[in-house]
Amino acid sequence: MNSVDFKNRRHMSQLNLSKRLLGYFLILLGYFFYCYNFTVVDYVKPFLVENYGISLKQSSLFYTFQSLGCFIGAVFSAWFSQRAGKKTTLIIVTAISGICTIINMSIINYPIWCLMRFLIGVSLGGYYTIAVSSMVGLFKSSLRGRVYAIAESLFAFSGVVMGAYGAYLSETGWEKILWLGAFPPVVIAIFMFFFVPDENKYTPYGNNDKREPDISEIQKGTWTEMFSGKYRRLTITCALISAFNFLGIQFFGGFLTVYLREVRGFDATNIGVILASGATIGTVSGLIWGYLSDRLGRIFNAFGFLLVPVSISLYFLVPSNITLLSLVGSLFNLANASQIAWGSLFTELFPERLRSMGASLFFGGKIIALMGPFMVVLISEHSSLSIAMWFSPVLFLIATILWFSLPEPNKRGLFYKGYDADYGLAKRDLIDLEEDMIQYK
């Protein structure tokens, strides 16, 4: 149980900016390896099949175990951080990611790999949940989209690093791609202990930059409240957006290296070039989408997400040309980067006490997407991998429609209609009820 000194607790704005930036930088470093370790098992999938004697169906279960871990980690870390503190939780999950990767690579055994991917998933789900809620609490809301955008751009950057490293290693030494995500998280966790601001000592920026009043007790968020009347639809919709997004990712990105190798006939070097060049634009486009989400709102970015199913469809239609596939991959990453608004959206829809739980909804949908990879393999066994992957654009389109259905929490947003996280959807319902009563009278 964390101990909070309420009397001497200060607001985050009173902490020196350089110290906040240092803490943010360390969270970003951890975020890079969160992104890297999240996707690396998909990248090496064809090499696992060729070198470890693991079938494609077995390798698809690695993602299932990792996804189950992500869901448990996201939900548990949100609860655990309420008791142990966000900083402590962040340090623990960062270290677990590195330690389990070391064990993963030290013992080449299928059951051990399944267990380690599960535990790594727990750490990844926990890291995203706590890192996002911690980042948005370091700075005022007008910067929140860009703060998260920088972090989310690391997802594309990790893809660039992975692809470039894979192209450099070619067919030999591919295991080093996995080793890269092992030791750095452990070192980062140590530095976090000393330099990441403690929210037990500094009250984070809240929704709309409201400072918390001087109180003797901090309200604790609960999952019961997340599913109460005023937040239930928001909670379920966010989880469904996440679910269809992760299903779409697995039906496309989860088997992309296998598709490029087996269907398109590229070797390891060219696969690395295609993926790295396609992901490069994502390192910049995330910053642009972050700026737009701050200026025009979190819902505005959904228009960019509409290009995701379009770009995936083009990927399957263009000839087997490295340049063309790289260009279409760039379009996909440009459009996919628009989802950086979710980090802010999923937290701003809820009050400060529920912010960690709101962030965890990004992985809440994982429970629905657990069997995504296995479904791809089953469909491909009865038809082809190409046909199975065509489900991806449909899944992304459903996620986009759900995104448009959410209220805009950003007051500067084009689609803002007075939503207040403290009231959730209850305020709107109350206003409608009052208007109906007036008309009745």
Buried (B, 14 or more C-beta within 10 A) or exposed (E): EBEBEEEEBEEBBEBEEEBBEBBBEBBBBBBBBBBBBBBBBBBBBBBBBEEBEBEBBBBBBBBBBBBBBBBBBBBBBBBBBBEBBBBBBBBBBBBBBBBBBBBBBEEEEBEEBBBBBBBBBBBBBBBBBBBBBBBBBBBEBBBBBBBBBBBBBBBBBBBBBBBBBBBEBEEEEBBEBBEBBBBBBBEBBEBBEEEBBBBBBBBBBBBBEEEBEEEEEBEEBBBEBBEEEBBBBBBBBBBBBBBBBBBBBBBBBBBBBBBBBBBBEBEBBBBBBBBBBBBBBBBBBBBBBBEBBBBBBBBBBBBBBBBBBBBBBBBBEEEEEBEBBBBBBBBBBBBBBBBBBBBBBBBBBBBBBBBBBBBBBBBBBBBBBBBBBBBBBBBBEEEEBEEBBBBBBBBBBBBBEBBEEBBBBBEBBEBBEEBBBBBBBBBBEEEEEEEEEEEEE
